[in-house]
Structure formats: structure tokens, C-alpha cells
């Protein structure tokens, strides 16, 4: 019956001796891992990162809530609900991350064929699969765009927001990043202007109803604030986010992945672990089939003599 080598028979020195005797085999396998890592890095399609730094403008949604916040007390006096809030930054960031905003961006720019270029026949300008159920849909594009392409991070200490686009084409990555922020500013601006215009219409209706002089004065002040919002929205390009550092075209020679050095290191380490694992497994099997002290097994001895090698017992080849 086979038996496992006991703890006394299996010493750390035996492992070191095994690794030293088979050092050339380990080196060859590690070299193969190095070559495999370099080859993989060369064959993989590079991905580039275009990043920009943004600063939220004001404390409100764009600047509407910031201005109306100064007149919130007057609105209370006039019994007018203007729905003033102070979460403009959170709303702007949430809009940038939102599915609706992302899908609209993908649809307007026609990015589905770009995101799924392997499934798109550029020559015939159609999907390779004629089955509509198997063709990428807008929500598929959003999933890829949200998980792999667009990345939004916030610095809680400084309040700055970083937007990064990772894509195979460095020029497209920078273009998409800048266009996203431009579209976001336009969308928030249009929303705030629409809200201001609705507020003006409502306030004019309140004036036509008459009332106390104090209430009318408050309404006129609120009307002035709404007009300021519209004026400010028309005059400023950076409305929800001010661009601190715009996205530039990344250096084509410096992709964010794959990194040659990292892939080479991973391949080398993988080769080392594989070679050591194989050697230990072979030594274990040789020790089980030939119940000798581990130190003798690792040196290549057999039950019938010395230096016959582990080849005869299904173990390791003799060292050179």
C-alpha cells in the first residue's frame, strides 16, 4: 500500500535542493512565460485614456438654485413654491452617470457600430447578423459604455470631478470626453432656463391676481432673479461644470493597457509558479510510488540503487 512521506522525511532543505537541481528547467519555463506575456501585450489592442478635471459651478443646479436660494425667504412671504434645492453638484454628477444621458449620447453620435465593431459590417453598413434579436441594442451599448468606456470619480476633499474615457482610438477618447461635458452643460442650462421661464409665467399670474403691496414687491424681486438666471445661462458656456483641465489626445505610444512591463512580469511569475508547482507534484508522486526518505527521492535515488533517477519510477528526470 502507498504511503505519504511523513513530516520528518520531508524537510525544507529538500525543497531547496530540488529547486536548485532543476534550476535550468525553472529558468526555461519562466522564460517561456516571459515570451508569452510579451506576445500577449503585443497582440492585444491598446486602450488609451483621455481624462479631464471638472469643477462644479455654484451650489445649485447650474446657477438657478444658487440665485433662487437668495430669494427663498421672499418666496415664503409670497407663498410661492419655487422648489429651491442645494444639490446641484450631485444632480450634475448623477446626470453625467445616468443611463438616459448616456443612451442619448450613444444614439446622437451613432456609437453602436463603434462599440460593437466586431459585429458591424462597415462595407455594407449593416450588422453581420440579420436577426434583429441578436443585434446590439441601445441598452447593450449603454452597458459597455458605462462599465468599460466612461469613468467618473469625485474627490470628496476638493470637490473636483474627474471624467475619463478609455477607448482604442486616442482621438475619439478625447473627443467623447469633451463632448460629454459640453452636452451636459447644454442640457442643464436648457433645463434651468425652462424652469425659470415657467417660474416667470407663474409669477406674472400671481401679479394679475392682485394682493398686498408687500407680496407684489416680493414677486417683482423674484421675477428679477428669474431674469438673471436666464441672462446668466445665456452668457456662460461652462454652466454645470467648469472645465479645469480639458481632455487632450493621449500619447499613442503610451496606452493605459496593456502595459508591456506589467504583462512581461505577469508572464514570468506565472512561468515560475507553474514550473515550481510541476516539480513539487512530480516529487510528491515519486515519493508516494517509491517510499524513500524525501531527501533521497529528491536527489534522484530509487529503491534499487543510487542515481538511477526518478525516470524509472515515473518521477523527475535526472539533473544534468
N, C-alpha and C positions, 0 to 999 in steps of 0.2 A: 504494500500500500504506500502511496506517495505521502510524503510529509513535508510541511513547510519548514524552512530554516528557522531555528529558534533565534531569539533576540541576541543570545550570546554568540551565535555563529555569524550574525550579520552586523558588521561593525562599520562605522562611518569611514574608517580608513580604507575599507574595501571599496566603497563607492568612489572615493577619490582616486584609488588605484585604477578602477575601471575607466573612469573618465580620462585619466592620463594615458592609459594604454590605447584607448580608442580616440585620441585627440584629433587624429587626422580625419577620421570618419566624421566626427562632430564638426570639424572645420569645413569639410566639403559640403555637408548638408546645410550649414549656416550660410555658406557662400551661395548655394542654390537658392536659399530663402532671400538673400540679398538681391540676387539677379531677378527673382520673381517679383519682389517688391518694386524694383526699379522699372521692370517691364510693365507692371500694372499701372504705375504712375504715368508712364509714357503713353499707354494706350487709353487711359481714362480721359474723358473730355473735360477740359479745365473749366472751372467755375470762378467768376470774378465777382467782387463785392464793391458796389457803389454806395457810399454812406453819406448822409447829410445830418447836420445838427440843427435842431429847431428850438425856438423859444416861444412858448405860448404868449399870445398878446393879451394883456389885461387879465382881469379876474373873471370876466363874464364870457358868455358865448360870443366870440368875436369881441366886439366892444359894446354891443347893445345892452347886455345886462349890467356892464360896468357903469354906463351912463345912467340907466334907469335906476340903478341902486341908489344914486344920489337923490333921487326924487321919490323914493319909496314912501317916505313919510307923507309927502303931498298926495300921493295916490291913495293912502289910507284916509286922509281927510276928505278927499273927493269920493270915497267909496268906490274906487276903480281898481279892479284886479288886473295887473299887468304881468302876472306870472314871472316876477323877477327871481332869478336864481344866480348862484355864485359858483356853479360847477362848470364853467365854460371850458376850462382846460380838460377836465375829464370827458366832457362831451366831444371835444375836438379829437382827443386821442381815441375815444371809443368809435367815433365816426371813421377815423383812419383805419381802424381794425375791423370795422363792420363788414358783414357779408354783402349787404346791399351796395355799399360804396365800392367794394372790390369787384363784385359782379358787373356793376355799371362800367367800371374802368376796363374790365376784360372785354365786355361787349362793345363799348365805344371804339376800342382800339383793335378789335378783331384778333384777340390774342389766343383763342383756342387752337388754331393751327400752329401757332408758335410754341405753345406749352406742350402740345402733343404732336410734335413734328414727325415722329416716327410713324404716326398713324395717318399722316396727311400726304396726299399725292400733290406735290407742288406743280408738276407738269400739267395735270388735268384740273387742278384747283378743286379737288374734292377729296373726301375721306376714302381711304383704301377699302374699308368695309362698307358695303352698300346697305347694310342693315341699320336703320336709324337707332334701334335699341342698343347697338354695340358702338355707336359713335359717341365721342366725348360730349358731354352736356356742359351747360354753364356752371352747374354746381361742381362738376369734376374739375373744371378749370379753377374755380374758387378754392377748392381743397388743395390743389397743387400750389397755387399762388400763396395761400395763407401758410402752408406748412413748409414749403421749400424755397419760396422766392422772396416774399416780403417779411421783414422782421422789424418790429417796433419795440423799443426799450425806453424806459423812463428812469431818469436819475432823480430819486426822491430828495436827495440833498440839495441839488442845484435847481431842480425843476425843469431841466432841459430834456428834450425828447430826441432820440436817435432813430432815424429811419434808414434801413439798409435793404438794398435789392441785390440778390445773388442770382446771376444768370451766366450762360455760356458766352454771350456777346457783351463785352465790356461797354460798348457804346449804348446798347439797348438798356443795360442796367442803369446807367446814369440818366438816360432819357426818361425811363419809367419813374425813377425816384423823384426827379424834379417835376414831372407831370402830375404825379400823385399829390404833391403838396400844392401845386397850383390849382388843381381841381378841387382840393379840399377847401382852400381859401375862397374860391369862387362859390362853392356850394354853401358854406357858412355865411358868406356875405349875402348871397341871394336870399337865404332863409331869414336873416336878420332884417333885411330891407323889407321883405314881405310882411314880417311881424310888425315892423314899425309902421308900415302903411295901413295895416289892419287896425293898429292902435290909434292912428290919426283919424281914421274913419269913425272909430268908436267914440273918441273924444269929441269930435265935431258933433256927433249925435247927442252927446251929453250936453254940449253947449246949447243946442237947439231946444232942449227941454227946459232951459232956464234954471233958476235956482239961486242960492245965496251968492252974493258977490265974492265971498271968500272961496267958495267952491269953484266959481268961474276962474278966479285968478290961479288957483291950483291947476285947473285944466289947461289954461294957457301956458303955464310953466311946463307941464308935461308934454304939450304939443311942441314946444320949443326943443325939448330933449329928444323927441322922436325925429324932428327935422335934423338935429345934429347927428343922430345915428345914420340917417340916410346920406348926409353930406360926408361923414367920415368913411362910410362904406364905399362911396364912390371915389374917394381920393386916395385910398390906401390899397396897395397890391397885397402886402403881407397882412392879412386880416386876422385869421385864426392863429396862424403860426408865422413868426418872423424867422426867416432863413439866416442862421448864423454862419453856417458852412454849407454851401451848395454841393450837390453831388457832381463830382468830376469823373471823367472816364478813367477807370483803373488802368494801371500799367499792364499791358498784355503779357509781359514776362513774369508777372507776379500774381498768379491766381491764388485764390483763397484755399482752393483744393483742386486736385490732390497736390500735396507738398512732397517733393521728391525725397527730401531728407527724412521726413516722417515715415513715408512708405518704405524707404530702404531700411530704416531702423526696425519697423514692424516686421518686415520680411526676415531680417537677420535674427531677431529674437524668436520668431516663430520657428525658424530652422533650428535654432539652439534647443528650444524646448522639445521639438519633435525628435531630434536626434538623441537627446538625453532620455526621453521617455521610452524610445525604442530600445535603447541599450539596457535600461533598467528592466524592461519587460522581458527581454531575451535572457538577461542574467537570472531573473526570477524563475523563468521556465526551466533554464538549465539546472538551477539549484533544486527544483522540485523533482525533475526526472533523474538527477544524479545526486543522491543525498550525501553531499560532501560539506565540510565546513565552507562557509561563504567565501573566505579568503582564498581557498584553493580553487573553487569554481571560477572566481573572477580572474584568477591567473591562468585559466585555461586547462586545468587538470581534469582528468576523468577518473572514474572508479578503477580503471585498469592500468593506470600509469600516469606519468607526468609529461606535460607539454604535448599531449595528443590533440588538444584543442577542443573547443566546445562544438565544433562542426559535427563530430561523431555523435554527440548526444543531443543534437538539434539546438545548440546554443550559439554562442558568438564565434565568429571566425578568429583564428589566431592572429595576434598582433604581428605587425611587420617591424 
